[in-house]
Amino acid sequence: MSGGVDSAVAAARAKDAGHDVVGVHLALSRTPGTLRTGARGCCTVEDALDARRVADLIGIPFYVWDFSERFTEDVVDDFIAEYRAGRTPNPCMRCNERIKFAALLDKALALGFDAVCTGHYATVVADAAGNRELHRAAAWAKDQSYVLGVLTAEQLAHAMFPLGATPSKAEVRAEAEARGFSVAAKPDSHDICFIPDGDTRGWLGEHVGVAPGDIVDRAGAKVGEHLGAHAYTVGQRRGLSLGVPAPDGRPRFVLEVRPADNTVVVGPREALDIVELAGERFSWAGLAPRHPAAGFGCEVQVRAHADPVPAAAALVDGELVVRPDSPISGVAPGQTAVLYSGTRVLGQLTIARTRSAVPAA
């Protein structure tokens, strides 16, 4: 129970369905802020109090479990390491993978619980043979199956998402209000929870360090300087302050961040179009495709709110390789690509490499 409206209603629905429910709030920081910063962040002291009040109204036991050390190691430290390596990580994916459905689920099962129930907008469906599959929520505008794409078959066997069939977030808020929950109108949290003020660039500057370096074009010619490569992301156009204009006078975009030599590579917009992405870190959300090495059709989604793109995928020499039918713009190593078949989540991979539609000269 995060202290938000979604997990509050999910807990209430689980109890209404006849389950023996216990509310758990995760303390993810040893020094949490006492108040939220606007609608940013989550898991503060205020959020824990909100969750406790809801649990009291529902009539269920409530506990706060300290996962701060594990969260720091598996999510925060991973986030820093990925940026140092020039990749663009997704901490929400790591939190679901390593905290909510690994550390939390392991503890819950050890204590005799059957499942972890959350307020995510997604659904779990059993096929004719009883195999559990992860599917999109009914409300595609709120669908969160992307950030759950890291879940395995074993984890799906112990996962419940009571909000998956709800047509809209407005309906969830109306239900919370009818139940007398004070969180009915509470704003959604957003941005990165451990950077509650939203200043990711400043936070990274403190934790990764700032070192000036060169901005170069695809041929390696210096066209400007930067004050810290971590502040640049693939696809960025603004704030480059390039001293040498492009020969054709057109805008240039960040194509690559190279931490090994502290270099940022820029180039034309067309070079952002990616025709292949691949990674060795992948997992299947339920049963794997029958013959992944032979290739299979799918749709690929590279951001939480991006549109899925038809693609072909195959397991090649230990890598899951995905080739979209049409180029996808601005894909960066470190991002997660989630594969779908219709509404079903097939699996995911952490992108390690990409191939541009416009090769460097």
N, C-alpha and C positions, 0 to 999 in steps of 0.2 A: 504494500500500500504506500504509494509515493507521497500521498497527501493531496493528490489531484482528483478531479471529478471522475476520470475514467476508471481508475483502480477502485474508487469508492463504490461505484455502481457495479463493477465486476464482482466485488466481494459480496455485495447484497444479493445479486442474482445467483451467485454460487450457493449462498445459504438458502435462498428461496427454492433452489432446485433440490434441496435435501442433503447437501454435503455438510460435513463437519468442518467448519471453516475457522482458521486461525489467521489473524491479520499480522503481517510482518512488515516493518519499515526497515529499510537498509540504511545504516549510517555509513556513508562512504567517505567521510572526512573526519579526522580527529578534531579539527577546529572549524566546524561549519558556521556560516554566518547565522546570526539570530534572526535576520529578516531577509526576505527575497529582494532582489534588485529588480523592481518592476515585475515583468513576467518571465525573467530570465532564470536559468538554473533550476535545480530541484534538490530534494534531499537535505534541506536546511532544517534547523530546529523548529521553525514555524511550520514546515511541511509535516514534521513528525507529530506535532500537536494537532494539526488538522486531521491527520490519519487516525490518531487516537480518538478524537471526538466522533469521527464516523464509525469506528469500531464499536464504541460505546452505544451509539444509536442502533447499530445493527444487532448488537448483543453478542459479540464474539470476543474471544481473548485477543490481546494485542501485545506484541513484543517489538523491541528494537534490536536488531542484530548488527553487531559491529563487523562490517566487511571492509573497513577503511584500509587496512594494510594490504589486503588482496586487491582492492580496487586500485590503489596506488601502483602496485607492481604490474598488474595485468592490463590496466587501461591507461593511467596517466603516464607511467614510464614508457609504455609501448608507444603512446602518442608522441612523446619527445624523441624516442629513438627513430621512429619513422620519419619525422621531419628532419632529423639530423642526416638521415640517409637519402633525403631528397624526395621522399614519397608523401602522398596526401592521404593520411589515415582517416578512418571513420570510427570514432570512439564509441558511438552507440552500438555498432556491430560488435566491437570487442566486449562491451559491457554485457550485451545479451549472450554472447558466446561464452564468456569466461566467468561472469558474475551471476546473472539471474538464472541461467540454465546450465551452470556448471557448479560453482561454489554453493549457491543457494539451493539448487536442486539436490546436490549431493548431501547437504546437511538435512534437508527436508526428508529425503528418503531414509537417511540414517536414523531419523527420529520417528519413523513410522508413517509419515505422510505419503499419500499416493501421487500427488501432483502439485505443481506450481501453477497458480491461476493469476493472470495479469490482465490489465486493462488494454492490452494491445488490440488494434483492429485487424484481426486475421481470423481464419477459421481452420480447424483441423477436421479432416474428413477421412473416414475409413473406406477403403475400397472393398470389393466383393470378397477378397481373401482376408480382410481384417487389417491390412497394412495401412498405417496412418499416413496421411498426406497433408501438407501445409498448402492452404489456398488463400487467395486474396479475400479481403472483407467485402461485404455487400456494398458498403459505401466507398467507392474507389477514391473519392476525394480525401478520405481519412485512412485509406489502406496503409497498413504498416508491415505487410508481409516482407517487404524489402529488408527491413532491419532485423527480421527474424530468419532470413535466408541461411544463416549460419547454423540453425538447429539441425541436429541429426535425427535419425529414426528413433534412437533410444530416448532422446530428449522429447521428441514429439509424443512419445508414448506416455509421458508424464507432464503434458502441457494442456492448459485449458484457457480459452479466450472467449469469455461469455459475451463480449461486445461484437463479435465478428459478423453477426447477421443483422446488426442494427443499421437502419437506413441512413441515419445522420447523427452528427455530434449534437445537434439541437435536441434530438430526442433523448439523448443521454443526459443532457443538462436539465431537461424538463423532468425526467424521472428522478434525478438527484434532488431537485427542488421539491417534488411531491413527497419524497422520502424525508425531507427536512434536513438535508445535508447542507452545511454552511459553505461547502466547496462548490455548490451548484454553478456559481458564476465566476469561479476562480479562473484566471487566465491560464492558458496552456504554457508550460515551460518551453523554452526554445534555446537555440545555440548550445554550446558545450557546457554541461552541468558544472564542471570544475573550473570554468572561466565565467563566473556569473555576471561580470560586467560587460561581457561580449567583446572585450579587446583582445582577440586572439593574437594579433601581431605583437602587442606589447607583452603579453604573457610569454609568447615564444621567445621574444627578445631576452627576457629574464632567465628563462630555463634552457634555451639552446645557445644563447650568446649572439652577439652582433659582431660581424667581421666584414669590412668592405671588400668588394671584389669586382670583377669585370662582368659586363653584359656584352655578349658576343652574338653575331649573326650565325646562320647555319654553316657558313664557310669558316668560322672561327675568328673573323675580324672583329676587333673591339668597337662597339658602337655606344658605349656608355659605362657607367659605374653604379653599383648598388651599395647599400649600407648593411645588408644582411640578406643572404639568399632565402632564408626561411620566410621572409615577408612576401615572397612571390609564389603565385600559384599558376599552374598550367591554364592557359586561356585568358590570363590577365592582360588588359590593354592599358588601363589608366595607371598613372603614377610611375611610369617607366623612366621618364626624364632622360631620354636618349639624346646624346650629343651629336650623333651622325644620322641624318635622315636616310630613309630607304631610297635606293636609286629610282624607284618608280613613284616615290612620294606617298605611297599607301601606308596605312597604319601597320604597326607590327605588334605581335602578341607573344606572350611567354609560351615557349614550346617545351622547355625542359629546364629542370633545376639540377645542377651537378654539384653535390656537396664535396666530392673528392677534391675538386680544384676551386670550389666556391664560385662557380660560374653560373650565370643565368643565360639561357639561349633564347633568342627571339627570332621571329620570322613571320611570313605572311599568314593571313587568316586561313587559307586553304590547307596549310600544313597541319592545322589542328584536326583535320578530318581523319579519323582513325578507321582503318579497314580490317584490322586484326588486333586482338588483345589476348593475353595468355598469362597463366600463372600456375605454379606448382602447389600452392596452398589452396586446396579446394575441398568441398564436402558436398554430400548429397542429402537433401531434405527428405528422407524416406528412402524408398527403393531407388537404386541407381538405374539409369537407362540400361536396357538389356545388353547392348553391345556398344559401349561408349567409344571404343577404339574404331569402330566402323563409321562413326559419325551419327548425329541425330539433329533434327530440326528443333528449334526453340525460339523464344524471344529473349533478348538480353536487355536488362535495365541497369544503368550504371550510377544512378542517383536515386535518393528516396522518392522524389517527386517527378522523376523523368518519365517520359513515355517509353514503353517497351518497343524494341526494334526487332523485327524478324531476323533470324540468324541461323547459321549452321555451326555446330560445335563438335569437337572430337577430342578424345584423349590420345595425345601423341607424345611418346617418350617421357611419360611422367608429367606432362603439362596438359592442362585443359585449355584448348585453343578455341577461340570463338571468332567467327568471321561474320559480321553483320551484313545483311543484304544491302544496306545503304550506310555510308560512313556516319560515325558518331563523333560529334565535335567535343574537343577539350577533355579527353580522357587522360587521367594521370596515373602513373604507377602508385600503388598504395590504396587506390579506390577499390571498392567491392563491386563486382559484376554479379548480379543475381539472374539466374536462368529460369524461365517460365515455360510451361506448356499450357496455353490458355490461362486459366486462373491458378493453376497449380505451380508451386515453387518446386523446381527440380533440384536446385543446388546453387552453389556460389563459388566464386574464386576471388582471391586477392590478386589484383592485377600487378604483374611483375614487369611486363614489357608490352609495348604497343608498336604498331606499324602504321606510319602515316600514308595517306593516299598520295602525298606529294613527296617522294624521296628527296633527301638532300643531294645537292649537286656534287 
